[in-house]
Amino acid sequence: MPAPVPEKPSASAEREPRYLPKRRVVLPRYRKKIIEFLTEKLSDKENALSFLMSLPCAKGNMPSACPVRVFTFEGTKVVIKSTLGLEKHGYKPNWVKGDILRHIKTFRGPRAPQTYRLRLPQLYAQVGRFLIMEAVENRTSEMLKDSAVSPLVVTAFKELKDNLKEIAAESPMKRPLQAHHFMCAGIKGGKVLFYAPYDFEEI
């Protein structure tokens, strides 16, 4: 029995200018400088931990175990993800990318998602067990509290959850991506723009 078609987004959600996504892709001329600087910092095992601890946690607090940190270089933000060298924390980013591409390939044409679009944060470099990535503003909490767009966001999460279940068996990861870990970056063309999470299994 086919899954029910999600309701069409409300007109108010489609015209909500506050949630137009703003992408923060680092320009190539800055990217090289950032990667060189972070490679030097993160390759020094004695000082890497203290350097990371000095950076804010992407989740808004700064516990010692926070695996996702935000680094600002000359006004440009990137995210540093510590994978601990473990597959379940993204040490093999191609596995995560593969799951997203599998989703895009499966749900297209007549089966294209009705309420959301999907993207991956851009991976700039991998330095040992660390991933240097595009900084995405996660607005999930803010959008769920806004009555103008929260019905669309809730519906989009439900549709994403159902679609991820369908392709979970094909994932090489022991624990495939979960819908509630995805980040809402805004609304584009009447659909929620989801980004794959930085950290998809809590420490």
C-alpha positions in Angstrom: 0.0 0.0 0.0 1.6 3.3 -1.0 2.4 5.9 1.6 0.0 8.8 1.9 1.0 11.9 0.0 2.0 14.7 2.4 -0.2 17.8 2.5 0.7 20.7 0.2 2.7 23.4 2.1 0.6 26.4 3.2 0.9 29.6 1.3 2.2 31.4 4.3 5.1 28.9 4.6 5.9 29.3 1.0 6.2 33.1 1.3 8.1 33.1 4.6 11.1 35.4 3.8 12.7 35.0 7.3 13.7 31.4 6.4 15.3 31.8 3.1 18.5 29.7 3.5 21.9 31.5 3.3 24.7 29.2 2.3 28.2 29.8 3.7 30.4 28.0 1.2 34.0 29.1 1.6 35.5 30.7 -1.5 38.6 28.8 -2.9 41.0 31.6 -2.1 40.1 31.4 1.6 39.7 27.6 1.7 43.4 26.9 1.0 44.5 29.2 3.8 42.0 27.7 6.3 42.9 24.1 5.5 46.6 24.8 5.8 46.1 26.5 9.2 43.9 23.7 10.5 46.1 21.0 9.2 49.0 22.4 11.2 46.8 22.8 14.3 45.1 19.4 14.1 48.2 17.4 13.2 49.9 18.4 16.4 48.6 15.7 18.8 49.9 17.5 21.9 48.1 20.7 21.1 45.1 19.6 19.0 42.9 18.9 22.0 43.5 22.3 23.7 42.9 24.0 20.3 39.5 22.3 19.9 38.5 22.9 23.4 39.0 26.7 22.8 36.4 26.6 20.0 32.6 26.9 20.6 30.5 23.8 20.3 28.1 23.8 17.3 25.3 22.9 19.5 25.5 26.1 21.5 27.3 24.9 24.6 30.8 23.7 25.1 31.0 20.3 26.9 34.4 18.6 26.8 32.9 15.7 24.7 31.4 18.0 22.0 32.4 16.4 18.6 31.4 19.3 16.4 33.2 22.7 16.8 32.9 26.0 14.9 36.1 27.7 13.8 36.2 31.3 12.4 39.1 32.3 10.2 39.3 36.0 9.2 35.5 36.2 9.5 34.8 32.9 7.6 33.2 30.1 9.5 33.8 26.3 9.0 32.9 23.3 11.1 35.5 20.8 12.5 34.0 17.4 13.1 35.9 14.9 15.3 35.0 11.4 14.1 37.2 9.7 16.8 38.3 7.5 13.9 35.0 5.7 14.0 32.7 4.9 11.1 29.6 5.5 13.2 30.8 9.1 13.7 31.4 9.8 10.0 35.1 8.7 9.7 34.1 7.4 6.2 32.3 10.4 4.8 31.7 8.7 1.5 29.4 6.3 3.3 27.2 9.2 4.5 27.4 10.8 1.0 26.4 7.5 -0.5 23.3 7.3 1.6 22.3 10.9 0.6 22.9 10.1 -3.1 20.9 6.9 -2.8 18.0 8.8 -1.3 18.2 11.4 -4.2 18.3 8.6 -6.8 15.4 6.7 -5.2 13.1 9.6 -4.6 12.9 11.6 -7.8 10.5 12.3 -10.6 7.0 11.2 -9.5 8.4 10.1 -6.1 10.3 13.3 -5.4 9.7 14.5 -1.8 6.7 16.8 -1.5 7.8 18.8 1.5 11.6 18.9 1.6 14.9 19.1 -0.3 18.1 17.4 0.8 21.7 18.6 0.8 25.1 17.6 2.2 27.3 20.1 4.0 30.3 20.5 1.7 33.4 18.6 2.8 36.5 20.8 2.4 39.2 18.4 3.7 39.8 15.5 6.0 42.8 15.9 8.4 43.4 12.5 10.1 40.3 11.8 12.1 38.9 15.3 11.6 36.5 16.6 8.9 36.6 20.2 7.8 33.2 21.1 6.6 30.8 23.9 5.5 29.1 25.7 8.4 25.4 25.3 8.2 23.0 27.3 10.4 20.7 24.7 12.1 17.3 26.5 12.5 15.3 23.5 13.4 14.4 24.6 16.9 13.5 28.1 15.8 11.3 26.9 12.9 9.4 24.3 15.1 8.5 27.1 17.5 7.1 29.4 14.7 3.4 28.6 14.1 3.7 30.0 10.5 6.1 27.2 9.4 6.0 24.5 12.1 3.3 22.4 10.4 5.4 22.3 7.2 8.5 21.4 9.2 6.8 18.6 11.1 5.3 17.2 7.9 8.7 17.3 6.2 10.4 15.4 9.1 7.7 12.8 8.9 8.1 12.4 5.1 11.9 12.3 5.5 11.6 9.6 8.2 9.4 7.4 6.0 11.8 7.7 3.0 14.9 7.0 5.0 13.3 3.8 6.4 12.7 2.6 2.8 16.4 2.8 1.9 17.9 1.9 5.3 18.6 -1.7 4.3 20.9 -0.6 1.5 23.1 1.5 3.8 26.6 0.2 4.6 26.4 1.9 8.0 25.4 -0.2 11.1 23.1 2.7 12.1 21.8 4.5 9.0 21.0 8.2 9.1 18.0 9.2 11.3 15.5 11.9 10.3 15.6 13.7 13.7 19.4 14.3 13.3 19.0 16.3 10.1 19.3 20.1 10.2 16.7 22.5 8.9 18.5 25.4 7.1 15.4 27.2 5.9 12.6 27.0 3.3 13.2 27.1 -0.4 10.5 27.0 -3.0 7.9 26.1 -0.4 10.0 23.1 0.8 12.1 22.6 3.9 15.8 22.5 3.1 17.4 19.7 5.1 21.1 19.2 5.5 22.6 15.9 6.5 23.8 16.1 10.1 27.4 16.6 11.2 27.0 14.2 14.1 24.5 11.4 13.5 25.2 9.3 16.5 25.5 10.9 19.9 28.6 10.3 22.0 
